[in-house]
Amino acid sequence: MPDQNHKKAKTININLAEAEYEKVKQLAEVRDLNPTAYTRLTALGNRIKPTVVYPADERIDALEKENEDLKKQLMAGYGQYEVTREDYDNLEEQYDRYEGYVNTFKAFLQYVQSDAEYINLNGYKSDEKLKEEIRDVIRELKN
């Protein structure tokens, strides 16, 4: 006679639509379970962290829409900040002037030791071209 504590396992059958089964299958796979084990654990109240699984086509559609929205936002400001030819020419003139300052400073730095502790004044004193450029920069900055 069989032991009273060793009862036969009972079976519960459920019918799922194809889409429902695919969702259960995906949720189970994310947790390294098969659909039956996932369904049994969920039905018994075990807390299995929910995961939202989107079909690939749905996610791609959402990303494409988001991309289009970003493009629209980008293009919304296009042309608002047009620069007049006069402003462009002024900016170009300023750039050229500052480029000259930078080049003069770079030329001066050849006489400064890499640790910036020592300036070779003898070398600088003999560089007439650099001294003239520095004088010009000083004059321009005073005006």
C-alpha positions as CSV (number, residue, x, y, z in Angstrom):
1,M,0.0,0.0,0.0
2,P,1.4,3.4,-0.9
3,D,2.6,5.8,1.7
4,Q,0.1,8.5,2.6
5,N,2.8,11.2,2.4
6,H,3.8,10.2,-1.1
7,K,0.8,11.4,-3.2
8,K,0.7,11.4,-6.9
9,A,1.6,14.8,-8.6
10,K,-1.4,16.6,-10.0
11,T,-1.4,18.2,-13.5
12,I,-2.9,21.5,-14.5
13,N,-3.3,22.2,-18.1
14,I,-3.7,25.8,-19.5
15,N,-4.3,26.9,-23.0
16,L,-2.5,30.0,-24.2
17,A,-2.8,32.0,-27.4
18,E,0.3,31.9,-29.6
19,A,1.2,35.5,-28.5
20,E,0.7,34.6,-24.8
21,Y,2.9,31.5,-25.1
22,E,5.7,33.5,-26.9
23,K,5.6,36.1,-24.1
24,V,5.8,33.4,-21.4
25,K,8.6,31.7,-23.3
26,Q,10.6,34.9,-23.6
27,L,10.1,35.7,-19.9
28,A,11.2,32.2,-18.9
29,E,14.3,32.3,-21.2
30,V,15.4,35.6,-19.6
31,R,15.5,33.7,-16.3
32,D,17.0,30.6,-17.7
33,L,13.8,28.6,-17.1
34,N,11.5,26.7,-19.3
35,P,7.9,27.9,-19.8
36,T,6.5,25.2,-17.5
37,A,8.8,25.9,-14.6
38,Y,8.3,29.7,-15.0
39,T,4.5,29.3,-15.0
40,R,4.6,26.9,-12.0
41,L,6.8,29.3,-9.9
42,T,4.7,32.3,-10.9
43,A,1.5,30.5,-10.1
44,L,2.8,29.5,-6.6
45,G,3.5,33.1,-5.8
46,N,7.2,33.1,-6.1
47,R,8.5,36.6,-6.7
48,I,10.2,36.5,-10.1
49,K,11.4,39.9,-11.0
50,P,9.2,41.1,-13.8
51,T,10.8,41.9,-17.1
52,V,9.1,43.6,-19.9
53,V,9.9,42.0,-23.2
54,Y,9.2,44.0,-26.3
55,P,9.0,42.3,-29.7
56,A,12.0,43.3,-31.8
57,D,9.9,45.1,-34.4
58,E,8.1,47.1,-31.8
59,R,11.4,48.3,-30.2
60,I,12.9,49.1,-33.7
61,D,9.8,51.1,-34.5
62,A,10.0,53.1,-31.3
63,L,13.7,53.8,-31.9
64,E,13.1,54.9,-35.4
65,K,10.3,57.3,-34.2
66,E,12.6,58.7,-31.5
67,N,15.3,59.2,-34.1
68,E,12.9,61.1,-36.4
69,D,11.8,63.3,-33.4
70,L,15.5,64.1,-32.7
71,K,16.1,65.0,-36.3
72,K,13.1,67.3,-36.3
73,Q,14.4,69.0,-33.1
74,L,17.8,69.4,-34.7
75,M,16.4,70.9,-37.9
76,A,14.0,73.2,-36.1
77,G,16.9,75.5,-35.2
78,Y,18.6,75.2,-38.6
79,G,18.9,78.6,-40.2
80,Q,18.0,80.6,-37.1
81,Y,21.5,81.6,-36.4
82,E,22.7,82.8,-39.8
83,V,25.7,85.1,-39.7
84,T,25.8,88.1,-42.0
85,R,28.8,88.5,-44.3
86,E,29.9,91.6,-42.3
87,D,29.9,89.6,-39.1
88,Y,31.7,86.7,-40.7
89,D,34.4,89.1,-42.1
90,N,34.8,90.7,-38.6
91,L,35.2,87.3,-37.0
92,E,37.7,86.3,-39.6
93,E,39.7,89.5,-39.0
94,Q,39.7,88.9,-35.3
95,Y,40.8,85.3,-35.8
96,D,43.8,86.4,-37.9
97,R,44.8,89.0,-35.3
98,Y,44.6,86.5,-32.5
99,E,46.4,83.9,-34.5
100,G,49.3,86.4,-34.8
101,Y,49.4,86.8,-31.0
102,V,49.4,83.1,-30.5
103,N,52.3,82.7,-33.0
104,T,54.3,85.4,-31.3
105,F,53.7,83.8,-27.9
106,K,54.8,80.4,-29.3
107,A,58.0,82.0,-30.7
108,F,58.7,83.4,-27.3
109,L,58.2,80.1,-25.6
110,Q,61.2,78.6,-27.4
111,Y,63.3,80.6,-24.9
112,V,61.4,79.3,-21.9
113,Q,62.7,76.1,-20.3
114,S,60.1,73.3,-20.3
115,D,59.6,73.5,-16.5
116,A,58.9,77.3,-16.9
117,E,61.5,78.1,-14.3
118,Y,64.1,79.7,-16.6
119,I,63.9,82.1,-19.5
120,N,67.0,82.3,-21.8
121,L,67.2,86.1,-22.0
122,N,70.4,86.0,-24.0
123,G,68.7,84.0,-26.7
124,Y,65.7,86.3,-26.6
125,K,67.8,89.5,-26.7
126,S,69.5,88.3,-30.0
127,D,66.1,87.5,-31.7
128,E,65.4,90.9,-33.2
129,K,62.4,89.6,-35.2
130,L,60.6,88.3,-32.1
131,K,61.3,91.5,-30.1
132,E,59.8,93.5,-32.9
133,E,56.7,91.2,-33.0
134,I,56.3,91.6,-29.2
135,R,56.6,95.4,-29.5
136,D,53.8,95.3,-32.1
137,V,51.6,93.2,-30.0
138,I,52.1,95.5,-27.0
139,R,51.2,98.5,-29.1
140,E,48.1,96.8,-30.5
141,L,46.9,95.8,-27.1
142,K,47.3,99.3,-25.7
143,N,45.0,100.7,-28.3
